[in-house]
């Protein structure tokens, strides 16, 4: 066996790999760590789902491993330093989901601006008519200039929205703001002036609780929030207070971590908080792009000369795009 697939590729990419390498597909191993350790012993490459963590111990059970591949973005489940030391290439199809995530955020904004649509889709054919809003002429705050924001900005401009933005890692004089036609503002000005806010901050541990009481105190009343960033970005108590007192009229967030709004959380009773299970990146097209990218990079890695080594990038031994 050359390649162990714990996460399945689209059939076309799978067939392409099978013509060139020995491939075994074992999705059941995602929930059986002991069986996974046995199966990975002879694998030269492995494709793993988000919930499987790659540690030094994991690598110790995989002496032949040359590549760890993921179909998703994020490396907090992968020990990059251990992979670097073992010369294991970390492959991520990190831009495959840019378009799908941007479309999710746009759809989320439209749903919150026109909440009556959601009631109809929920099966209530005789729901009370709610007065909606239009994105045209609305001020949308772009919080975070992750690649998804670049695509989303083009969509929002075409709908006549005015864009203001902030990113904690990008200076307000950076040329990217002008290229995207987003007016850079301070963080407090962003939440004070936007009719709605989209959150796509590239999460790092230093941003835990970044959206807190101090920030949300400046919210423009009746604001809409949508986001695809990690839920650790939010202070749950602060977000609940803003949702309950009307500073945030409604929020639709994708991919919240377990427990974020479960029983016992201050967010559990917030009827104007809507959560979706990582739907942003789940489209046929995004999965196809990710599958082909992963397939090509794995083939490239396994076809290298025996002494071939991939030089680590500034973010570790990681591929950053399609």
GIRA-V843653 format. One line per field, one symbol per residue. psi: psi as a letter, one per 40 degrees, with the letter a starting at -180 (. if undefined). burial: 1 if it has 24 or more other C-alpha atoms within 12 Angstrom, else 0. Layout:
# GIRA-V843653
psi=???
burial=???
This chain:
# GIRA-V843653
psi=hdhhhehiiiddddddddedihhhhgddedegdddddddedeieihhiidehhhidddddegdehdhhiieiiheeehgddddddefhhhhhgeededdddddddddddddddgdddddddeegefihhhhaiidheihhhhghfiddddddddddddeeihhiihheehieehdddddefhhhiiddddddeidihhhfhhhideehfdgadddedehhheihhiieiieedhhdddddddddeedhdihhihfiihedfiheieedeheehhhigfddegiddddddddddddddddddeeiidehhhhiidfaghiei.
burial=0111111111001100100010111100110000011011111111111111111001100111111111111110011110110111111111111111111111111111101011000000000000000010011111111111111111111000111111110000000010011111111111111111111111100000011100111111111111111111111111111111001111111111000110000010010111110111110001111111111111101100000001000001111100
